[in-house]
Amino acid sequence: MANKKRSAAQRQRAKARQQRSAGSAAPSATQPAARRENSQPKGRPPARRSRRWVPWAAVGGVVAVVAIMAVVFATKDSTPSPGPSASSGTDASIAKVTNVPIATLEQIGVPSDIQPPPALPPGTPPVESDGKPVVTYIGAEYCPYCAAERWPVTVALSRFGTFSDLSTTTSAADDVFPNTATLSYYGSSYTSDYLVFSSAETETNEPDPNGGYTHLQDLTPEQEQLITTYDTEQYTGSNGGIPFVMIGNLYAWAGTNYDVGLLKDMTFDQIANELADPNSEIAKAINGSANQITAMICQLTGNQPADVCSAPFIQQAQAALQGQ
């Protein structure tokens, strides 16, 4: 029975992709994410629709207080199946993403059009691993909004630790904003004295014969718990939409808060080269969002490291978060 249900869901997805290819319009900025399918076999994460930006204020008043508990977070993903190799983006360009000049970040700050998400309610259970708070990212390589959100997430996290073995890829060729250049967290690692980064890329950008995309990684039980609990209308205004990002027990959102169209028709190297220019619209969008995420992480780490979190532009971003 489960296999029959899964086949029906996959046929529906294939039909939807055919309609999209025939010229259907891109989803509106307030279009809700599709509900998670429940017919997938156990151990494989349900398919989730990529999600455009939804203003955080739209969901700011609906969160509820939950009981205090600790979540001991397993950060090693279950063994994934092999994924496609990324052919664009040089090591030098990846280094530009993980080493954006501080002067550029300072000059950009947080532009007024980048709205913060509402804070999770007091008493939200801590999300920790080995005594460190956890930042969670869940996405898929086909997803253009995931592609956009990896840029600021990577810029921000690089201020607290070091990535190894990052690769580059693009979003799917048959989705909205096709072939959006981006990084992939598949196969990468992250080390930090201040936090743990837990990521999963659930599917590749390659279509499978059943109307979906090729499976890449399973979620850990801890990741599945977080996305099931918090990637909901109550907290993110979504129902399983991706990308899903959670900053410990402080903030959670689904989507990206800048225009993915800014990255249209650009290569990875071209986008990376823009990041150092404070006058670039791409740099303002990506670095401005990264500064906001940095301010959130500083709250999570108790304002450590001090050289990052004490910067006036980060302090200003924190004040904006706390004053919402």
Stockholm file with secondary structure:
# STOCKHOLM 1.0

chainA/1-324         MANKKRSAAQRQRAKARQQRSAGSAAPSATQPAARRENSQPKGRPPARRSRRWVPWAAVGGVVAVVAIMAVVFATKDSTPSPGPSASSGTDASIAKVTNVPIATLEQIGVPSDIQPPPALPPGTPPVESDGKPVVTYIGAEYCPYCAAERWPVTVALSRFGTFSDLSTTTSAADDVFPNTATLSYYGSSYTSDYLVFSSAETETNEPDPNGGYTHLQDLTPEQEQLITTYDTEQYTGSNGGIPFVMIGNLYAWAGTNYDVGLLKDMTFDQIANELADPNSEIAKAINGSANQITAMICQLTGNQPADVCSAPFIQQAQAALQGQ
#=GR chainA/1-324 SS CHHHHHHHHHHHHHHHHHHHHTTCCCCCTTCCCCCCCSCSCTTSCCCCCBCCCCCGGGGTTCCCCCCCCCEECCCSCCCCCCCCCCCSCCHHHHHHHHTCCHHHHHHHCCCTTCCCCCBCCTTCCCEEETTEEEEEEEECTTCHHHHHHHHHHHHHHTTTEEEESCEEEECCTTSSSTTCEEEECTTCEEEESSCEEEEEECEEEEECTTSSEEECCCCCHHHHHHHHHHSSTTTTSCSSCBSEEEETTTEEEESCSSCGGGGTTCCHHHHHHHTTCTTCHHHHHHHHHHHHHHHHHHHHTTSCSHHHHTSHHHHHHHHHHHTC
#=GC SS_cons         CHHHHHHHHHHHHHHHHHHHHTTCCCCCTTCCCCCCCSCSCTTSCCCCCBCCCCCGGGGTTCCCCCCCCCEECCCSCCCCCCCCCCCSCCHHHHHHHHTCCHHHHHHHCCCTTCCCCCBCCTTCCCEEETTEEEEEEEECTTCHHHHHHHHHHHHHHTTTEEEESCEEEECCTTSSSTTCEEEECTTCEEEESSCEEEEEECEEEEECTTSSEEECCCCCHHHHHHHHHHSSTTTTSCSSCBSEEEETTTEEEESCSSCGGGGTTCCHHHHHHHTTCTTCHHHHHHHHHHHHHHHHHHHHTTSCSHHHHTSHHHHHHHHHHHTC
//
